Amino acid sequence: MKRASTAFNQMARLLMNTLSSYSPIQQLTLTRYGRLKMLHRDVLPQLDPTDYRVKLTLKALYSTYEDLRELGLENEARLLLGESGPTPE
C-alpha cells in the first residue's frame, strides 16, 4: 500500500511539474482531479460510508474524470488514478 502511494505521489508531482504545457482549462481540470483523488485517498476512509460527502466526492471524481476524457487527457487521468479508470455508481 505504501509503495502504491509513493508511486502515485511521484506521478502526480511529474504531472504537476508539466502543467504549464496544458491550456488553462486543462490545468484546472487536472488540478481538480488531483485534489479529488487526494480527498478520496486521505479523507473518505475516515468518514462513515453513508455520509453524503462520500457520495458527493465520488460523483465529483467521476465527473471530473469524464471532463478529462473530453479534453483528451484520459492518459493523464489514468496516471493520477493509478488504475484503468473509475467505475460509475
Residue, then its C-alpha position, 0 to 999 in steps of 0.5 A: m500500500k505504501r509503495a502504491s502511494t509513493a508511486f502515485n505521489q511521484m506521478a502526480r508531482l511529474l504531472m504537476n511539474t508539466l502543467s504549464s504545457y496544458s491550456p488553462i482549462q486543462q490545468l484546472t481540470l487536472t488540478r481538480y482531479g488531483r485534489l479529488k483523488m487526494l480527498h478520496r485517498d486521505v479523507l473518505p476512509q475516515l468518514d462513515p460510508t453513508d455520509y453524503r460527502v462520500k457520495l458527493t466526492l465520488k460523483a465529483l471524481y467521476s465527473t471530473y474524470e469524464d471532463l478529462r476524457e473530453l479534453g483528451l487527457e484520459n492518459e493523464a487521468r489514468l496516471l493520477l488514478g493509478e488504475s484503468g479508470p473509475t467505475p460509475e455508481 
